Amino acid sequence: MRRSEIERKTRETRVKVVWDLDRPATPKTKTGSGFLDHMLEQLGLHSGTGLEVECVGDTHIDMHHSVEDTAIALGKALREAVGDKAGIERYGFYQVAMDEALARCALDLSGRFHLEYRAGFSKDRVGDLEIELVEHFFRSLAENAGMTLHLDLERGTNAHHGVESMFKAFARALAMAIGPARNGDKGIPSTKGAL
């Protein structure tokens, strides 16, 4: 079973993530941010995975610690759930249009972290979340998953649409990467024999 359960406890947050890559389910999220919950629901739904996230954090200060620790736990859960990566596609890419917004994602479950993030927003917040935390979320997730991630907002004027299209593009690219190898190969998708 490609399922992982991660708990992360610090002085600032308590996070629990359950991620089942092979059992789609209605996402269950509670992070202290309505907007982040909405984005995590998109991640679960559009990746076709069972995702449960609960975070209790010092949101009376701001959302920084909760966003970071949630993303760290998600990255660790993903890394654990895919295991040695035998039989998966490994690479994923997707473009998502949401009204005037267009987002593009390409990723590699290589075991190596790298992030290229390109997005410009005219607002500092979307809903109850600071815009700068969107990049921080993806950086923390990719680093802890051991993922190379390229994520771009190519156009868009509405901040909600822009961020949501990025989460959806990431989710769909991830669905491709964790899915079965298109050539039917059951081995590890690398000439090195390990990822």
Backbone as JSON Lines, residues from 0, in Angstrom:
{"i":0,"aa":"M","n":[0.82,-1.19,0.0],"ca":[0.0,0.0,0.0],"c":[0.86,1.25,0.0]}
{"i":1,"aa":"R","n":[0.5,2.18,-0.87],"ca":[1.25,3.45,-0.93],"c":[0.53,4.46,-0.05]}
{"i":2,"aa":"R","n":[0.72,4.3,1.22],"ca":[0.03,5.13,2.21],"c":[1.03,5.54,3.28]}
{"i":3,"aa":"S","n":[0.92,6.77,3.74],"ca":[1.81,7.25,4.78],"c":[1.03,8.08,5.79]}
{"i":4,"aa":"E","n":[1.47,7.98,7.03],"ca":[0.9,8.8,8.1],"c":[2.05,9.48,8.82]}
{"i":5,"aa":"I","n":[2.05,10.78,8.81],"ca":[3.14,11.57,9.4],"c":[2.57,12.5,10.47]}
{"i":6,"aa":"E","n":[3.23,12.54,11.6],"ca":[2.9,13.51,12.63],"c":[4.13,14.36,12.89]}
{"i":7,"aa":"R","n":[3.93,15.64,12.94],"ca":[5.02,16.59,13.2],"c":[4.59,17.5,14.34]}
{"i":8,"aa":"K","n":[5.4,17.52,15.4],"ca":[5.1,18.35,16.56],"c":[6.28,19.25,16.86]}
{"i":9,"aa":"T","n":[6.0,20.54,16.95],"ca":[7.01,21.53,17.36],"c":[6.38,22.39,18.44]}
{"i":10,"aa":"R","n":[7.12,23.36,18.92],"ca":[6.55,24.31,19.88],"c":[5.51,25.2,19.23]}
{"i":11,"aa":"E","n":[5.53,25.25,17.91],"ca":[4.66,26.17,17.17],"c":[3.43,25.49,16.56]}
{"i":12,"aa":"T","n":[3.56,24.19,16.22],"ca":[2.47,23.5,15.53],"c":[2.4,22.02,15.92]}
{"i":13,"aa":"R","n":[1.22,21.46,15.66],"ca":[1.02,20.01,15.68],"c":[0.31,19.67,14.37]}
{"i":14,"aa":"V","n":[0.98,18.85,13.56],"ca":[0.45,18.53,12.24],"c":[0.32,17.02,12.1]}
{"i":15,"aa":"K","n":[-0.8,16.59,11.53],"ca":[-0.98,15.18,11.18],"c":[-1.43,15.11,9.72]}
{"i":16,"aa":"V","n":[-0.72,14.31,8.95],"ca":[-1.04,14.09,7.54],"c":[-1.21,12.6,7.3]}
{"i":17,"aa":"V","n":[-2.29,12.23,6.66],"ca":[-2.49,10.87,6.17],"c":[-2.67,11.0,4.66]}
{"i":18,"aa":"W","n":[-1.8,10.31,3.91],"ca":[-1.86,10.42,2.44],"c":[-1.84,9.02,1.85]}
{"i":19,"aa":"D","n":[-2.93,8.68,1.19],"ca":[-3.08,7.39,0.52],"c":[-3.1,7.65,-0.98]}
{"i":20,"aa":"L","n":[-2.05,7.23,-1.65],"ca":[-1.91,7.53,-3.08],"c":[-2.81,6.68,-3.96]}
{"i":21,"aa":"D","n":[-3.36,5.6,-3.41],"ca":[-4.14,4.67,-4.24],"c":[-5.61,4.59,-3.86]}
{"i":22,"aa":"R","n":[-6.05,5.41,-2.93],"ca":[-7.44,5.38,-2.51],"c":[-8.01,6.79,-2.54]}
{"i":23,"aa":"P","n":[-8.55,7.19,-3.67],"ca":[-9.16,8.52,-3.71],"c":[-10.26,8.63,-2.67]}
{"i":24,"aa":"A","n":[-10.31,9.75,-2.01],"ca":[-11.32,9.99,-0.98],"c":[-11.6,11.47,-0.92]}
{"i":25,"aa":"T","n":[-12.71,11.82,-0.31],"ca":[-13.01,13.23,-0.11],"c":[-11.96,13.82,0.81]}
{"i":26,"aa":"P","n":[-11.22,14.84,0.36],"ca":[-10.17,15.41,1.2],"c":[-10.74,15.96,2.51]}
{"i":27,"aa":"K","n":[-9.96,15.79,3.58],"ca":[-10.33,16.32,4.89],"c":[-9.19,17.21,5.35]}
{"i":28,"aa":"T","n":[-9.46,18.5,5.49],"ca":[-8.39,19.44,5.85],"c":[-8.87,20.42,6.9]}
{"i":29,"aa":"K","n":[-7.97,20.71,7.83],"ca":[-8.24,21.71,8.86],"c":[-6.9,22.27,9.3]}
{"i":30,"aa":"T","n":[-6.58,23.47,8.81],"ca":[-5.26,24.04,9.05],"c":[-5.28,25.36,9.82]}
{"i":31,"aa":"G","n":[-6.45,25.92,10.02],"ca":[-6.52,27.25,10.6],"c":[-6.65,28.35,9.56]}
{"i":32,"aa":"S","n":[-6.54,27.97,8.29],"ca":[-6.72,28.9,7.17],"c":[-7.76,28.33,6.22]}
{"i":33,"aa":"G","n":[-8.85,29.04,6.07],"ca":[-9.88,28.58,5.14],"c":[-9.35,28.47,3.72]}
{"i":34,"aa":"F","n":[-8.52,29.43,3.32],"ca":[-8.0,29.38,1.95],"c":[-7.03,28.22,1.76]}
{"i":35,"aa":"L","n":[-6.13,27.98,2.73],"ca":[-5.21,26.85,2.6],"c":[-6.0,25.54,2.59]}
{"i":36,"aa":"D","n":[-7.02,25.43,3.42],"ca":[-7.87,24.23,3.38],"c":[-8.44,24.02,1.99]}
{"i":37,"aa":"H","n":[-8.92,25.08,1.39],"ca":[-9.49,25.01,0.04],"c":[-8.44,24.53,-0.97]}
{"i":38,"aa":"M","n":[-7.2,25.01,-0.85],"ca":[-6.14,24.59,-1.76],"c":[-5.75,23.13,-1.53]}
{"i":39,"aa":"L","n":[-5.7,22.69,-0.29],"ca":[-5.37,21.3,0.0],"c":[-6.48,20.36,-0.47]}
{"i":40,"aa":"E","n":[-7.72,20.82,-0.42],"ca":[-8.81,20.03,-0.99],"c":[-8.62,19.87,-2.49]}
{"i":41,"aa":"Q","n":[-8.16,20.93,-3.16],"ca":[-7.86,20.83,-4.6],"c":[-6.74,19.82,-4.84]}
{"i":42,"aa":"L","n":[-5.72,19.85,-3.98],"ca":[-4.6,18.93,-4.12],"c":[-5.06,17.48,-4.02]}
{"i":43,"aa":"G","n":[-5.87,17.18,-3.02],"ca":[-6.36,15.81,-2.88],"c":[-7.25,15.39,-4.02]}
{"i":44,"aa":"L","n":[-8.21,16.23,-4.35],"ca":[-9.17,15.89,-5.4],"c":[-8.5,15.73,-6.76]}
{"i":45,"aa":"H","n":[-7.67,16.7,-7.15],"ca":[-7.12,16.69,-8.5],"c":[-5.92,15.77,-8.66]}
{"i":46,"aa":"S","n":[-5.34,15.31,-7.56],"ca":[-4.29,14.28,-7.67],"c":[-4.9,12.89,-7.6]}
{"i":47,"aa":"G","n":[-6.2,12.81,-7.27],"ca":[-6.87,11.52,-7.18],"c":[-6.39,10.68,-6.01]}
{"i":48,"aa":"T","n":[-6.04,11.34,-4.91],"ca":[-5.5,10.65,-3.75],"c":[-6.34,10.93,-2.51]}
{"i":49,"aa":"G","n":[-6.2,10.06,-1.52],"ca":[-6.86,10.27,-0.24],"c":[-5.96,11.11,0.65]}
{"i":50,"aa":"L","n":[-6.37,12.33,0.93],"ca":[-5.53,13.26,1.69],"c":[-6.28,13.79,2.9]}
{"i":51,"aa":"E","n":[-5.67,13.63,4.06],"ca":[-6.21,14.19,5.29],"c":[-5.12,15.01,5.96]}
{"i":52,"aa":"V","n":[-5.44,16.24,6.3],"ca":[-4.47,17.15,6.93],"c":[-5.14,17.84,8.11]}
{"i":53,"aa":"E","n":[-4.46,17.8,9.25],"ca":[-4.92,18.55,10.4],"c":[-3.73,19.27,11.01]}
{"i":54,"aa":"C","n":[-3.88,20.56,11.21],"ca":[-2.81,21.36,11.8],"c":[-3.4,22.3,12.85]}
{"i":55,"aa":"V","n":[-2.78,22.27,14.02],"ca":[-3.1,23.24,15.07],"c":[-1.82,24.03,15.3]}
{"i":56,"aa":"G","n":[-1.89,25.32,15.03],"ca":[-0.67,26.13,15.1],"c":[-0.9,27.48,15.73]}
{"i":57,"aa":"D","n":[0.18,28.24,15.8],"ca":[0.15,29.58,16.41],"c":[-0.37,30.62,15.43]}
{"i":58,"aa":"T","n":[-1.6,30.4,14.99],"ca":[-2.18,31.29,13.98],"c":[-2.52,32.67,14.54]}
{"i":59,"aa":"H","n":[-2.44,32.84,15.86],"ca":[-2.63,34.17,16.44],"c":[-1.47,35.09,16.06]}
{"i":60,"aa":"I","n":[-0.33,34.48,15.66],"ca":[0.81,35.27,15.17],"c":[0.62,35.53,13.68]}
{"i":61,"aa":"D","n":[0.64,34.45,12.91],"ca":[0.31,34.47,11.48],"c":[0.28,33.02,11.02]}
{"i":62,"aa":"M","n":[0.2,32.8,9.71],"ca":[0.08,31.44,9.18],"c":[1.42,30.81,8.8]}
{"i":63,"aa":"H","n":[2.52,31.53,8.99],"ca":[3.81,31.06,8.5],"c":[4.16,29.66,9.02]}
{"i":64,"aa":"H","n":[4.14,29.47,10.33],"ca":[4.55,28.18,10.89],"c":[3.6,27.06,10.48]}
{"i":65,"aa":"S","n":[2.32,27.35,10.44],"ca":[1.35,26.33,10.06],"c":[1.51,25.92,8.6]}
{"i":66,"aa":"V","n":[1.72,26.88,7.72],"ca":[1.92,26.57,6.3],"c":[3.2,25.76,6.12]}
{"i":67,"aa":"E","n":[4.28,26.22,6.73],"ca":[5.57,25.54,6.57],"c":[5.52,24.12,7.11]}
{"i":68,"aa":"D","n":[5.01,23.94,8.32],"ca":[5.01,22.6,8.91],"c":[4.03,21.66,8.23]}
{"i":69,"aa":"T","n":[2.92,22.19,7.74],"ca":[2.01,21.37,6.95],"c":[2.69,20.89,5.68]}
{"i":70,"aa":"A","n":[3.39,21.78,5.0],"ca":[4.08,21.41,3.76],"c":[5.22,20.42,4.02]}
{"i":71,"aa":"I","n":[5.95,20.6,5.13],"ca":[7.01,19.66,5.48],"c":[6.42,18.27,5.69]}
{"i":72,"aa":"A","n":[5.31,18.2,6.45],"ca":[4.68,16.9,6.7],"c":[4.14,16.28,5.41]}
{"i":73,"aa":"L","n":[3.57,17.1,4.53],"ca":[3.09,16.59,3.24],"c":[4.24,16.03,2.41]}
{"i":74,"aa":"G","n":[5.36,16.75,2.36],"ca":[6.51,16.28,1.59],"c":[7.03,14.96,2.12]}
{"i":75,"aa":"K","n":[7.15,14.84,3.44],"ca":[7.64,13.59,4.04],"c":[6.66,12.45,3.79]}
{"i":76,"aa":"A","n":[5.36,12.75,3.88],"ca":[4.36,11.71,3.62],"c":[4.42,11.23,2.18]}
{"i":77,"aa":"L","n":[4.58,12.16,1.25],"ca":[4.66,11.78,-0.16],"c":[5.9,10.92,-0.41]}
{"i":78,"aa":"R","n":[7.03,11.34,0.13],"ca":[8.27,10.61,-0.07],"c":[8.14,9.18,0.47]}
{"i":79,"aa":"E","n":[7.54,9.05,1.64],"ca":[7.37,7.73,2.25],"c":[6.37,6.88,1.45]}
{"i":80,"aa":"A","n":[5.28,7.5,1.01],"ca":[4.22,6.76,0.32],"c":[4.68,6.21,-1.03]}
{"i":81,"aa":"V","n":[5.52,6.94,-1.77],"ca":[5.97,6.43,-3.07],"c":[7.08,5.39,-2.93]}
{"i":82,"aa":"G","n":[7.67,5.28,-1.75],"ca":[8.67,4.23,-1.5],"c":[9.85,4.32,-2.44]}
{"i":83,"aa":"D","n":[10.24,3.19,-3.01],"ca":[11.41,3.17,-3.9],"c":[11.09,3.65,-5.31]}
{"i":84,"aa":"K","n":[9.82,3.94,-5.56],"ca":[9.32,4.5,-6.83],"c":[9.29,3.49,-7.98]}
{"i":85,"aa":"A","n":[9.44,2.24,-7.67],"ca":[9.38,1.21,-8.72],"c":[8.01,1.23,-9.39]}
{"i":86,"aa":"G","n":[8.02,1.23,-10.72],"ca":[6.8,1.13,-11.5],"c":[6.04,2.42,-11.71]}
{"i":87,"aa":"I","n":[6.54,3.56,-11.19],"ca":[5.81,4.82,-11.39],"c":[6.32,5.55,-12.63]}
{"i":88,"aa":"E","n":[5.56,6.51,-13.07],"ca":[5.96,7.32,-14.22],"c":[7.14,8.22,-13.88]}
{"i":89,"aa":"R","n":[7.2,8.74,-12.67],"ca":[8.27,9.59,-12.13],"c":[8.12,11.06,-12.52]}
{"i":90,"aa":"Y","n":[7.89,11.35,-13.77],"ca":[7.74,12.73,-14.25],"c":[6.27,13.07,-14.41]}
{"i":91,"aa":"G","n":[5.94,14.33,-14.19],"ca":[4.59,14.78,-14.42],"c":[4.58,16.22,-14.89]}
{"i":92,"aa":"F","n":[3.6,16.55,-15.71],"ca":[3.47,17.92,-16.2],"c":[2.01,18.2,-16.49]}
{"i":93,"aa":"Y","n":[1.61,19.45,-16.32],"ca":[0.22,19.81,-16.57],"c":[0.08,21.31,-16.67]}
{"i":94,"aa":"Q","n":[-0.89,21.75,-17.45],"ca":[-1.28,23.15,-17.51],"c":[-2.74,23.24,-17.12]}
{"i":95,"aa":"V","n":[-3.08,24.24,-16.32],"ca":[-4.46,24.43,-15.9],"c":[-4.88,25.87,-16.17]}
{"i":96,"aa":"A","n":[-6.01,26.01,-16.85],"ca":[-6.62,27.31,-17.05],"c":[-7.77,27.46,-16.07]}
{"i":97,"aa":"M","n":[-7.82,28.6,-15.41],"ca":[-8.96,28.91,-14.54],"c":[-9.36,30.34,-14.84]}
{"i":98,"aa":"D","n":[-10.38,30.47,-15.66],"ca":[-10.79,31.76,-16.16],"c":[-9.59,32.46,-16.82]}
{"i":99,"aa":"E","n":[-9.17,33.63,-16.29],"ca":[-8.08,34.37,-16.93],"c":[-6.7,33.88,-16.53]}
{"i":100,"aa":"A","n":[-6.64,32.98,-15.55],"ca":[-5.35,32.49,-15.03],"c":[-4.91,31.23,-15.77]}
{"i":101,"aa":"L","n":[-3.61,31.13,-15.99],"ca":[-3.04,29.94,-16.62],"c":[-1.77,29.56,-15.85]}
{"i":102,"aa":"A","n":[-1.75,28.35,-15.32],"ca":[-0.61,27.87,-14.54],"c":[-0.02,26.63,-15.2]}
{"i":103,"aa":"R","n":[1.29,26.48,-15.03],"ca":[2.01,25.35,-15.62],"c":[2.88,24.72,-14.54]}
{"i":104,"aa":"C","n":[2.89,23.39,-14.52],"ca":[3.73,22.66,-13.56],"c":[4.43,21.52,-14.28]}
{"i":105,"aa":"A","n":[5.71,21.34,-13.96],"ca":[6.46,20.16,-14.38],"c":[7.25,19.7,-13.16]}
{"i":106,"aa":"L","n":[7.24,18.4,-12.9],"ca":[7.94,17.9,-11.72],"c":[8.58,16.56,-12.0]}
{"i":107,"aa":"D","n":[9.56,16.25,-11.16],"ca":[10.32,15.0,-11.24],"c":[10.51,14.48,-9.82]}
{"i":108,"aa":"L","n":[10.03,13.28,-9.56],"ca":[10.23,12.64,-8.26],"c":[11.6,11.98,-8.23]}
{"i":109,"aa":"S","n":[12.61,12.8,-8.37],"ca":[13.99,12.34,-8.59],"c":[14.72,12.0,-7.3]}
{"i":110,"aa":"G","n":[14.2,12.44,-6.17],"ca":[14.95,12.32,-4.92],"c":[15.83,13.53,-4.67]}
{"i":111,"aa":"R","n":[15.89,14.44,-5.66],"ca":[16.7,15.65,-5.53],"c":[15.78,16.87,-5.49]}
{"i":112,"aa":"F","n":[16.07,17.77,-4.57],"ca":[15.24,18.96,-4.43],"c":[15.74,20.1,-5.32]}
{"i":113,"aa":"H","n":[14.8,20.69,-6.03],"ca":[15.05,21.94,-6.73],"c":[13.68,22.58,-6.97]}
{"i":114,"aa":"L","n":[13.61,23.89,-6.8],"ca":[12.37,24.62,-7.06],"c":[12.64,25.79,-7.98]}
{"i":115,"aa":"E","n":[11.85,25.88,-9.03],"ca":[11.77,27.09,-9.86],"c":[10.32,27.56,-9.77]}
{"i":116,"aa":"Y","n":[10.13,28.73,-9.22],"ca":[8.79,29.25,-8.97],"c":[8.7,30.64,-9.6]}
{"i":117,"aa":"R","n":[7.74,30.83,-10.49],"ca":[7.56,32.11,-11.16],"c":[6.09,32.5,-11.07]}
{"i":118,"aa":"A","n":[5.81,33.5,-10.26],"ca":[4.44,33.98,-10.14],"c":[4.47,35.41,-9.63]}
{"i":119,"aa":"G","n":[3.72,36.27,-10.29],"ca":[3.61,37.65,-9.85],"c":[2.17,37.95,-9.46]}
{"i":120,"aa":"F","n":[2.01,38.51,-8.29],"ca":[0.68,38.85,-7.81],"c":[0.64,40.33,-7.44]}
{"i":121,"aa":"S","n":[-0.48,40.96,-7.69],"ca":[-0.61,42.38,-7.35],"c":[-1.13,42.58,-5.93]}
{"i":122,"aa":"K","n":[-1.51,41.5,-5.27],"ca":[-2.02,41.58,-3.9],"c":[-1.06,40.89,-2.95]}
{"i":123,"aa":"D","n":[-1.14,41.26,-1.68],"ca":[-0.31,40.63,-0.64],"c":[-1.0,39.43,0.0]}
{"i":124,"aa":"R","n":[-2.31,39.34,-0.15],"ca":[-3.07,38.27,0.49],"c":[-4.1,37.72,-0.49]}
{"i":125,"aa":"V","n":[-4.45,36.46,-0.28],"ca":[-5.6,35.88,-0.96],"c":[-6.4,35.18,0.12]}
{"i":126,"aa":"G","n":[-7.62,35.6,0.3],"ca":[-8.4,35.11,1.44],"c":[-7.68,35.48,2.72]}
{"i":127,"aa":"D","n":[-7.45,34.49,3.58],"ca":[-6.78,34.73,4.86],"c":[-5.31,34.29,4.84]}
{"i":128,"aa":"L","n":[-4.73,34.18,3.64],"ca":[-3.37,33.68,3.5],"c":[-2.48,34.71,2.81]}
{"i":129,"aa":"E","n":[-1.28,34.93,3.36],"ca":[-0.33,35.82,2.73],"c":[0.19,35.16,1.45]}
{"i":130,"aa":"I","n":[0.22,35.91,0.37],"ca":[0.66,35.38,-0.93],"c":[2.07,34.81,-0.87]}
{"i":131,"aa":"E","n":[2.98,35.43,-0.11],"ca":[4.36,34.96,-0.06],"c":[4.45,33.54,0.49]}
{"i":132,"aa":"L","n":[3.43,33.08,1.23],"ca":[3.47,31.74,1.8],"c":[3.17,30.66,0.76]}
{"i":133,"aa":"V","n":[2.64,31.04,-0.39],"ca":[2.38,30.05,-1.45],"c":[3.7,29.47,-1.94]}
{"i":134,"aa":"E","n":[4.65,30.32,-2.26],"ca":[5.97,29.82,-2.67],"c":[6.62,29.03,-1.54]}
{"i":135,"aa":"H","n":[6.51,29.51,-0.32],"ca":[7.11,28.83,0.82],"c":[6.51,27.43,1.0]}
{"i":136,"aa":"F","n":[5.2,27.31,0.78],"ca":[4.53,26.01,0.85],"c":[5.14,25.03,-0.15]}
{"i":137,"aa":"F","n":[5.23,25.45,-1.41],"ca":[5.74,24.54,-2.44],"c":[7.22,24.23,-2.24]}
{"i":138,"aa":"R","n":[7.99,25.2,-1.75],"ca":[9.41,24.96,-1.48],"c":[9.57,23.9,-0.38]}
{"i":139,"aa":"S","n":[8.83,24.05,0.7],"ca":[8.94,23.12,1.82],"c":[8.45,21.73,1.43]}
{"i":140,"aa":"L","n":[7.37,21.66,0.67],"ca":[6.85,20.36,0.23],"c":[7.85,19.67,-0.69]}
{"i":141,"aa":"A","n":[8.34,20.39,-1.7],"ca":[9.26,19.79,-2.66],"c":[10.56,19.35,-2.01]}
{"i":142,"aa":"E","n":[11.08,20.17,-1.09],"ca":[12.33,19.83,-0.42],"c":[12.19,18.54,0.38]}
{"i":143,"aa":"N","n":[11.1,18.39,1.1],"ca":[10.92,17.23,1.94],"c":[10.46,15.99,1.18]}
{"i":144,"aa":"A","n":[9.9,16.2,0.0],"ca":[9.55,15.07,-0.86],"c":[10.73,14.6,-1.7]}
{"i":145,"aa":"G","n":[11.78,15.43,-1.81],"ca":[12.88,15.11,-2.71],"c":[12.43,15.24,-4.16]}
{"i":146,"aa":"M","n":[11.88,16.38,-4.47],"ca":[11.25,16.61,-5.76],"c":[11.88,17.8,-6.46]}
{"i":147,"aa":"T","n":[12.05,17.69,-7.76],"ca":[12.35,18.85,-8.59],"c":[11.02,19.39,-9.08]}
{"i":148,"aa":"L","n":[10.77,20.67,-8.84],"ca":[9.47,21.26,-9.13],"c":[9.64,22.58,-9.85]}
{"i":149,"aa":"H","n":[9.01,22.69,-11.0],"ca":[8.91,23.94,-11.75],"c":[7.44,24.33,-11.76]}
{"i":150,"aa":"L","n":[7.13,25.51,-11.25],"ca":[5.75,25.94,-11.12],"c":[5.65,27.4,-11.53]}
{"i":151,"aa":"D","n":[4.84,27.67,-12.54],"ca":[4.74,29.01,-13.1],"c":[3.29,29.45,-13.23]}
{"i":152,"aa":"L","n":[3.02,30.68,-12.85],"ca":[1.75,31.31,-13.19],"c":[2.04,32.15,-14.42]}
{"i":153,"aa":"E","n":[1.57,31.69,-15.57],"ca":[1.91,32.34,-16.83],"c":[1.12,33.62,-17.06]}
{"i":154,"aa":"R","n":[-0.11,33.65,-16.56],"ca":[-0.9,34.88,-16.64],"c":[-2.03,34.79,-15.64]}
{"i":155,"aa":"G","n":[-2.61,35.93,-15.32],"ca":[-3.73,35.97,-14.4],"c":[-3.76,37.29,-13.65]}
{"i":156,"aa":"T","n":[-4.96,37.76,-13.38],"ca":[-5.14,39.02,-12.65],"c":[-5.82,38.81,-11.3]}
{"i":157,"aa":"N","n":[-6.57,37.73,-11.17],"ca":[-7.28,37.44,-9.93],"c":[-6.4,36.52,-9.08]}
{"i":158,"aa":"A","n":[-6.04,36.97,-7.87],"ca":[-5.11,36.2,-7.04],"c":[-5.66,34.84,-6.67]}
{"i":159,"aa":"H","n":[-6.94,34.76,-6.38],"ca":[-7.55,33.46,-6.04],"c":[-7.41,32.5,-7.21]}
{"i":160,"aa":"H","n":[-7.77,32.95,-8.4],"ca":[-7.66,32.09,-9.58],"c":[-6.22,31.68,-9.82]}
{"i":161,"aa":"G","n":[-5.29,32.62,-9.65],"ca":[-3.88,32.32,-9.9],"c":[-3.35,31.24,-8.98]}
{"i":162,"aa":"V","n":[-3.57,31.4,-7.68],"ca":[-3.07,30.41,-6.73],"c":[-3.77,29.07,-6.93]}
{"i":163,"aa":"E","n":[-5.08,29.1,-7.12],"ca":[-5.81,27.84,-7.29],"c":[-5.38,27.11,-8.55]}
{"i":164,"aa":"S","n":[-5.14,27.83,-9.63],"ca":[-4.69,27.16,-10.85],"c":[-3.32,26.52,-10.65]}
{"i":165,"aa":"M","n":[-2.47,27.13,-9.82],"ca":[-1.15,26.56,-9.54],"c":[-1.29,25.27,-8.72]}
{"i":166,"aa":"F","n":[-2.14,25.28,-7.71],"ca":[-2.36,24.06,-6.93],"c":[-2.95,22.95,-7.79]}
{"i":167,"aa":"K","n":[-3.88,23.28,-8.66],"ca":[-4.48,22.27,-9.53],"c":[-3.48,21.72,-10.53]}
{"i":168,"aa":"A","n":[-2.64,22.59,-11.1],"ca":[-1.62,22.12,-12.04],"c":[-0.64,21.2,-11.33]}
{"i":169,"aa":"F","n":[-0.24,21.57,-10.11],"ca":[0.65,20.72,-9.33],"c":[-0.01,19.37,-9.04]}
{"i":170,"aa":"A","n":[-1.27,19.38,-8.63],"ca":[-1.97,18.15,-8.31],"c":[-2.06,17.22,-9.51]}
{"i":171,"aa":"R","n":[-2.39,17.77,-10.67],"ca":[-2.54,16.94,-11.88],"c":[-1.18,16.4,-12.35]}
{"i":172,"aa":"A","n":[-0.14,17.22,-12.23],"ca":[1.21,16.74,-12.57],"c":[1.64,15.64,-11.62]}
{"i":173,"aa":"L","n":[1.32,15.81,-10.34],"ca":[1.65,14.78,-9.36],"c":[0.92,13.48,-9.65]}
{"i":174,"aa":"A","n":[-0.35,13.57,-10.04],"ca":[-1.11,12.37,-10.39],"c":[-0.42,11.6,-11.51]}
{"i":175,"aa":"M","n":[0.1,12.31,-12.49],"ca":[0.82,11.66,-13.58],"c":[2.1,11.0,-13.07]}
{"i":176,"aa":"A","n":[2.85,11.71,-12.24],"ca":[4.15,11.21,-11.78],"c":[4.03,9.99,-10.89]}
{"i":177,"aa":"I","n":[2.99,9.91,-10.05],"ca":[2.85,8.77,-9.15],"c":[2.08,7.62,-9.79]}
{"i":178,"aa":"G","n":[1.55,7.86,-10.98],"ca":[0.8,6.82,-11.68],"c":[1.72,5.76,-12.25]}
{"i":179,"aa":"P","n":[1.14,4.68,-12.75],"ca":[1.96,3.6,-13.31],"c":[2.71,4.05,-14.56]}
{"i":180,"aa":"A","n":[3.93,3.54,-14.72],"ca":[4.75,3.89,-15.89],"c":[3.99,3.56,-17.17]}
{"i":181,"aa":"R","n":[3.98,4.5,-18.09],"ca":[3.22,4.29,-19.34],"c":[3.77,3.15,-20.17]}
{"i":182,"aa":"N","n":[5.06,2.87,-20.05],"ca":[5.63,1.76,-20.83],"c":[5.47,0.42,-20.13]}
{"i":183,"aa":"G","n":[4.79,0.41,-18.98],"ca":[4.54,-0.83,-18.27],"c":[5.71,-1.35,-17.45]}
{"i":184,"aa":"D","n":[6.8,-0.62,-17.43],"ca":[7.99,-1.05,-16.69],"c":[7.69,-1.06,-15.2]}
{"i":185,"aa":"K","n":[8.03,-2.14,-14.55],"ca":[7.79,-2.27,-13.1],"c":[9.03,-1.91,-12.29]}
{"i":186,"aa":"G","n":[10.12,-1.59,-12.97],"ca":[11.35,-1.26,-12.27],"c":[11.42,0.18,-11.83]}
{"i":187,"aa":"I","n":[12.55,0.54,-11.23],"ca":[12.79,1.92,-10.81],"c":[13.11,2.75,-12.04]}
{"i":188,"aa":"P","n":[12.41,3.88,-12.26],"ca":[12.57,4.64,-13.49],"c":[13.84,5.49,-13.52]}
{"i":189,"aa":"S","n":[14.98,4.82,-13.55],"ca":[16.27,5.51,-13.62],"c":[17.32,4.53,-14.12]}
{"i":190,"aa":"T","n":[18.24,5.01,-14.96],"ca":[19.34,4.14,-15.39],"c":[20.3,3.83,-14.25]}
{"i":191,"aa":"K","n":[20.22,4.62,-13.17],"ca":[21.05,4.35,-12.0],"c":[20.55,3.17,-11.19]}
{"i":192,"aa":"G","n":[19.27,2.82,-11.38],"ca":[18.69,1.73,-10.61],"c":[18.2,2.15,-9.24]}
{"i":193,"aa":"A","n":[18.27,3.44,-8.95],"ca":[17.8,3.96,-7.66],"c":[17.46,5.42,-7.81]}
{"i":194,"aa":"L","n":[16.47,5.86,-7.04],"ca":[16.09,7.27,-6.99],"c":[16.09,7.74,-5.55]}
